[in-house]
């Protein structure tokens, strides 16, 4: 991303909901691995210094929970900070929106005492319809059954993400949020989509659902009416905010290694999840993003299929899963767990042009005698340090590990780097030295207080020097 004004730098942790603090312009927060890195906590920590939190990719496949009035609430589509009245939540054009899920989340917030979220929804975002979810499930079933020996299913969340983005690319069967306000146009589009999809689905499975365009049109027009107060041209809104000197926080959904272009294809999601997705997904040019914060776990996890060189399908992985409560927020599936992969991490740091790293879930590694970190791969006898973002190539690599000493202490009470045992400090430093970006936040537990971060003003320094 560009380096024009304002200067790069992480705003540092702030109280969500506090008045706008002076800081260094708009920032992006992206996941560096295969998702679920703890982006929600990082956004919650820093959102109070921003005027808007902007979703630019993905849909209801993402998941995070927020604590509102002391009660935890799961969100998939609403931007993380939307429950803070002063921070505007923006769902920009790059997102695929399931109106039923969005309205459920809005109603859920209302039940918690947030009557009408401060939300803007792009009229150019694409709509996920029930037939997209059916297609997602049918494709997965066909891919799995095609060759039982060699299951080719992706392990999607079945939220209709891929089929909705493919309709966007196909155009003639696509429905955009703005169409939900135009009865005749919506009806025509849904009729056309059903005319194509119903017979296709029947050909895939006799048990496939068939969709009635009249019923769907009526239901989605009702959704449109309920969403009308939020629907707008978010590109114009964001440009006006920037012209006004406001600061935007871009919230990446999913994560770098799931990026459709740069991830471990084909075991990826259908959108651009890196900072590279922001310009197309919002209309805000990259040079206006002053800082990119990458969020990583102290180890690796993955949900769904696909290569995972450092996976520990053994007691180590089991222990990480248990201690880290590694089960999917959206699907509840147990996550695959393994050691940290620095080859993949370096790739993600470069791809996102990162300014700083938030290292999450360090507390989960407490209690291991020793901890392994993958620093290179061996392929056909040769050592390589370059990441291979392609599933076939990646399945051939063998990780080369360095072994660091573990620590036995509970570190969840640490609030400064000096509170950590020396082995944990060494781990953070090792990551920082090999990743190619400074670590500025270390998380040692789920609560916002369980965070080690430099004070405002010290944010220009790597955490071990702060
Ligand atoms: P889809 O996005 O539902 O099409 O799923 C494609 C792949 O991305 C599957 O392996 C999912 O498990 C994975 N995936 C999608 N979103 C997330 C996420 O937010 N966290 C972790 N994995 C995800």
Boltz pocket constraint, residues with backbone or C-beta under 6 A from the ligand:
constraints:
  - pocket:
      binder: B
      contacts: [[A, 34], [A, 35], [A, 36], [A, 61], [A, 62], [A, 63], [A, 154], [A, 155], [A, 156], [A, 157], [A, 158], [A, 159], [A, 160], [A, 161], [A, 162], [A, 253], [A, 254], [A, 255], [A, 258], [A, 267], [A, 268], [A, 269], [A, 270], [A, 303], [A, 304], [A, 305]]
      max_distance: 6.0
